[in-house]
Amino acid sequence: MSVLRLHIKKMKVLESRRTSQNPSSDWMEWEKRIFTRYHEDVCEAMALLQTYLMNTRPSVALGVLALVAMSVSLSSSTAMVNVLKIAKGLLEGCHVCIDIDF
């Protein structure tokens, strides 16, 4: 845990150097507000997740990891099927024959 805290402290120092940059003037107000703390918020979220997973049983942590991995692959495959259906519909309008059934 002490090594983890040391890494987190180093990351906070690096992130504070990065956030010293000024946001672009053409950004919206909410983007400017979020920009200053974005990296810090991401690091805090990862630290919270890591702390939660380290305090749970290994089987629960592996189950959460498997659930996330399956949901990402399932959603990306669903999106790909929809893209193929759209492409098939567009190509049918151009009188190009593609024999793909979903």
Secondary structure, DSSP 8 states (H G I E B T S, - for coil): -HHHHHHHHHHHHHHHHHTTS---TTS-HHHHHHHHHHHHHHHHHHHHHHHHHHHS-HHHHHHHHHHHHHHHHHHHHHHHHHHHHHHHHHHHHTT-------
